[in-house]
């Protein structure tokens, strides 16, 4: 301990430096503690894969092979933002927009117009804020009152457009849901599909869950995601163009702040993508457990007389509690995953981006030749100060609007992964309906091999493909 104090005295550390280095060491230790188990698990997983590939010829090779195939199949079918997701969403979009002239396309067009109008209003309000601040710095009460009246008048159409955006988003989600429900009901009641799905096919355990809640969540997610992507993209394009043109008109070089913004956004996207959990798989599992809990409730209602006769209420209550605890466990898992992801997201998008935004706003104003106040009179200096204040306020508002737009685009990745889960469930529902109508059934059952062969325990991923076959022996009595 004395050696450490002597070394600190020799390099002349003060309290601030010592505190900073202590915080840095604590953060480094925490990072090592967090990353070490993850790295160890990756090494163990790789070694396990090599061992499983090397033991195919051993006595238990068939069991390992079945397990590895099952794991690969479940991994392949886990929802995510991939080529399969885009294929599924494209098939569902053809159901949502069956023809070029439709109600859904009209609502979508009106919604797009409202989003574009809101973007232009945001740019106008940002410039108006700068003019109001300029009149305050110049001490012109008459101009201040005029600009304030303009600001209050523009607030009327701005608030109306905001309300219209929310209204059209809800109308669009309802129109999508109506289109999907009509198509699903038509398919569900064709060729006795409602009977075949429940009794001759085992892929949809809860068709009522798929027809109601999954369709509703998918429709709302698509409509909300369209709003959360279209307007932010327009905001980024138009605000960036306005900022660059303003900087060039004042003789400032906008290449440095632009490169800084691109670098910060790129690094943030990489970090968030690396830290993002598999929300699509988590949400799909949550929806599955919700459907199973609803199925257990409906089963109790349908068999209430038998349960009361055999006094099986305790068994059914334990079954319900077990299903609910499984659902609560999945929901707690999602909440815990979101906790850390949102913390990292907010730190990067609010504090890191805010500090970079101040640099991006300050550098063009400081280096602009149009704001140079050397060799000018006192009156001209006052005018330049007010112009700088106006430019800073306008640029800050535009930059805040653009940063908020990029933040929503980044946050939308989590919503896209959740949409992938709902898309998979709705697409699989229509896929099962279509295959059942064509006579293609897949059931989960245990398959027993011949004499002397091993018995393979069936898993949910193992299905018997093809038409049903009736096998057995006829015994004469």
N, C-alpha and C positions, 0 to 999 in steps of 0.2 A: 504493500500500500504506500509506503514511504517512497519507493522508487517511482510510482506513478505520480505522486505529488511533486517530486523533484523534477520529473520530466515536464509536467505541466507548468511548473514555475520557470523552467529554462526556456520553453517556447512562448511564455507570457500569454497564457490563456486567460481570458476574462470570463465572467459568469455567462455572458450571452453565448460566447463561442463554445464553452463547455456544455451549455444546455442544448445548443444546436447539434453538437456531435453526439450527445447522449440520445437525443430524439432519433437521429439518423441510425445509430447503432440499434436502438430498440426496434425501429421499422425494419431494418435489415434482418434482425433476429426473427421478427414475426414473419417476414417473407420466407425465410428459410424453413421455419416451422410449418408454414402453410404449404409450400411447394414440395417439400421433401416427401410427404406421404403420397402425393400425386405421382411424382416421378417413380417412387418405389412400386406403386400399383401398375404403372405402365410397363416397367421391367418385368414384373411378375406375370402380367397378362401376355407379354410377348413370349416369355419362356414357356407358359402354359400352352400357347398355340403351337410352339415347336414340339413340345412333348406329345401333344395330341396328334400331330401329324406323324410323328415317329412311331406311335403305338398302334397303328392301324392293323398290323398283322398279328397282334397279340390275341389272347383268348377273349378279352373284353373289348375287342376292337369294334364289333358291331354295335355295342351299346354306346361307345364313345362316338361312333359315326352318326348314329341316329340323333344323339344329343347335339353334336356340332351342326348337323343339318337343320335341326329345329331352331337352334340359336341363330343360325344364319338367316333362316326364313323369317323369324321374328324381327331380326335387325333390318332385313330388307323391307318389311312391311311397316316399320315404324314411320309415322308421318314426319315429314320434313320438307324444307324448301329445296326441291330437286326437280329433275325432269319429270318424274312421276306426278308430282304436285301440279306442274303446269299442264300436263296432259289431262289430269282430272278436272282442273278448274276450267280448261277450255271446253271439255264436254258439258260441264254444268252451265257455262255461259251460253252454249247453243240452246239450252232449255230456257234460260232466262230471257234471251232475245231470239225468239223463233223466226222473226222476219224483220226486215229493215224498218218498216213503219209499224211501230208498236207503242203502247202506252209506256212501257219501261224505258224505251229509248227516248221518248219525249221528256219524261221526268229526268233522265240522265242529262239531257241537253240543257234543260232549265237549271239544273243543279250546277252544271259547269259554268253557265253564264253568271250565276250568282257568285260562284267562287272567284271568277275572273274580276267581277265588279268589286268584290271586297278587297282584292289585291291592289287595284288602282286607288281605291279609297284610302287604303293604308299608306300608300306613297304620298298621296295628297295631304293627309293629316300630318305626316312626318314633316313635310315642308312647311305646313302651317304652324306647327309647333316652333320651328326655327324662327319664323317671322315674328311670332309673339314674343319670344325671348329677345329678339333684336330690338323690338319697340321698348321693352323694359330697360335694356341696357342704354338705349339712346334717350330714355326719359321722355317719350312722346305719348301722352295719355290718349290723344285723339286716335292715333294709329293703333294703339293697344286695344281700344274699345272696338274699332272696326274689325281687327283681326280676331278678337274674341267672339264677336257676333258671327263671323264666318265659321269659327270653330264650332259654335253651338248649332248653327244651321246645318253644317255637314254631319253633325252627330245624328240627325233624324234619319237620313237615308242609310247611314252606316249601321245604326241599330236595327233598322228594318231589314237590311241585307243579312245581318247576323241571324235574325229570327227566321228569315226565309231559308237560309242554309240549313238550320236545324230541322225546319219543317219538311223541306224537300228530302233531307237525309232519311227521316222517319218514313215519309211516303215511299221513297225508293226501296227501303228495307221491306215495307209491307207489300209493295208490288212484287218484289223478288220472292217473298214468301208465298204470296198467292199463286204465282206462276209455278213454283216448285210443288206446292200442295196439290194444285189441280193435276199436274202431270203425275205426281206420286199416287193420288187417289185413283186416277184412271188406270194406271198400271197395276195398282194393288188389287183392284176388283175386276181384272180381266183374267179369264181362264182360271178362276178360283185360286189366284195367286195368294190371297189372304190365308187360305187353308194350307197350301203347299209349303209356304214359307215357314209356318209354325210346326207342321207335322211331318213333312217330307224332306226338309232341309234344315241344317243345324248351324248355319253361319250367322243369321240374325237372331240373337237370343231375345231381344226386345224390339220388335218392329214398331210398337207404339212410341218408344223413345226416339227412334230414328225419324218417324213421321211427324212428330210434334217438336220436341225441344231441339234436336239436331238441326232440323230445317230452319227453325227460328233463329238459332245462334249463327248458323251459316249466313243467312240473309242479312242479319244485323251487322255481322263482321264484314261482309263484302261492302255494304253501303258505307259503313263508318271508315273503312280502310280507303275507299275511293276519296272521301273528303280529306282524310289525313295525308294523302299522298299528292292529290292534284293541286290543292291550294299551296302547300309548302313548296312544291317544285316551281310553281309560278312565282311565288314570293322570292325564292332564291334567284331566279333568272332576272326578274324585273328590278329587284333591289340592287343586285350586283351591277346591272347595267347603269342604273341611276347613280350609284356611288362612283363608278369608274368615269362616267361622263362629267360629274361634278368635280372630281379631282383633276381631270384634264383641263376643264375650263378655267381652273385656278392656277394652272401651271405646275401641278404636283405630279409626281411619278407614282402611279398606282400599281406598278408591277410587284414591288416589295410586299405591301399588305395583301395583295391577291395570292402571292406564293405562300405567305404565312398562313392565310386562311385555308388554302388547299392542303397544306401540310398538317395543320391541326385537325381538320376534318378527316383526313386520311388516317392519321394515327388513332383518332377516336374511334373510327369505324373498325379498325383492326382490333383494338382493345376490347370493344364491346362484342364483336363477333367471337373473340376467343373466350370471353367470360360468359356469353349467353348460354343459359341452360336449354335443354330440348323442350321448349314450351309446347310444341305441337304434340309430342308424345305424352307429356304430362296432362294436357287438357283432354286428349282423346281418352286416356285412362280414367280421368275424372268423370267424363260423360258416360263411360261404360259402367262405372260403379253407381252413378246416379240412376241409370236405367235398371240396373240389377236391384237396387233398393226399391224402386217403384214396382218392379215385377214381383218382389216378395210381398209387398203390400197388397197388390192386386190378387195374388195367390191366396192370401189369408181371407180376403173378402169373398173370393169365389168358393172357398172351401170352409167357410165359417161354421157350417152345420156339422161337418165331420170333425173339425177341430174341437168344437164344444162337446160332441158326443164322446170322443175318445180322451177328452181332457188333455189335449196337447198344446194348451196355451203357453206353458212354460218353455216347451221346445221351440215354438214359433217365436216367442219373445226373445230367446237366446239367438235365434237365427237373424231376427231383425236387428238386434244390438250388434251382432257380428258384422252385418252388412253396413250398418251406419258407422261403426268404428273404422271399417276399411275406407269408407268415403271420407270421414273426418281426417284420417291419416294421410290420404292423398291430398286433400285440401291444405293441410298443414305443411306438407312437403312443397306444394306450389308456392305458398306464402313465404316459406323460408328461402326458397330459391329467388323469389322476386325481391326479398329484402336486400340481399347483398348486390343483386344486379342493379336495382334502382339506386342504391347508394353510390356505386361506381359510376353509373350513368349521370346522376345529378352532379357529382363532383367534377366530372369532365366537362359537362355541358353548361354548367352554371358558373363555376369558379375559374376553371382553366380557360374556357371560351371568353369569359368576361375580361380576364386580364389580357388575353390576346386581342380582344375587341378594342380595348383602350389604346393599345399600341397601334392598331390599324387605323384608328380615328386620329390619334395624335400625330403620327408621322407625316401624313399628307398635309395637315394644316401647318405644321412647323416648317416643312421643307417647301411649301408652295410659294412661288414667286409673286402670286397675286395678293398675298397677305403680308408682304415684306413692308415693315414700317420704318426702315432706316431712311434718313434724310427726308422726313416728311414733317409737316407742321403738326401742331398739337390737335387742331380740329380734324385733320385727316387721320391722325393716329386714333382718335376716338371712333371715327367711322370704321377704320380697319378692325378695331377691337370688337365693335358690334357685329361686323361681318364675320369675324372669326367665331364669335359666339353663336351666330346663326348657323354657320356651316357645321360647327361642332355638334349643336343640338340636332340638326337635321340628319347628319351622318350617324350620330349615336342612335337615333330612333330607327333609321333605316337598317343599321347594323343589328340592332336588337330584334327587329322584325325578321331579318334574314337568319339570325342565329336561332330564333324561336322556330323558324321554318325547318332549318336543318335538324334541330333537336327533335321535332316531330317526325321527320323522315327517319332519323336514327331509331327513335322509339317505336316506329311502325314495324321494325323488323320483328320485335316481340309479338306484335299483333299478327304479322304474316305467318309466323310459326304456329300461333294459335289457330289461325284460319286453316292452316294445313291439316290440323287435327279434325276440325269440323268438315273440311272438304273430303277427307278420306272416308269419314263415316257416311256422309250423304251419297258420295259416289258409290261406295260399296253397297248401299241400300238399293240404288237403281240397278247396279250390276247384278245383284242377287235376284231382284225382281225379273230382270230380262232373262237370266239363265234358267230360272225356275219355269218361266213360260215356255222356254224351248225344251224343257225336259231334262235339264242338267242339274243334278242334285249333289250336294256335298254334305255329308253327315259326319259327326264326330262319334267314333265308337272304338271299342277294343277289338283288335284283330288278333286271332289266335292262329298260329302256324300249325303245320302238320305234326305228326308224331315224331318225336325226337328233336324237333326244332324249338328254339327259344320263343317264349311269349313276350311280345312287345307291348308294353303298356301305352295306350293311346294318350296323346296329348292334344290340347286344343288346336294345335296347328296341323294335326294329321287328319285328313279327310278321306272319305271314300268317294272318288269321283265317278261320274257317269250315272246312267239311269238306275233306278232301283231294281234289284233282282230278288225274287222270292225263291229261297232255297230251303229244302227240307225233305222229309220222307212222309209218304202217305201210308198209314197203318190201317189195315182192315180190322174191324172189331167184330 
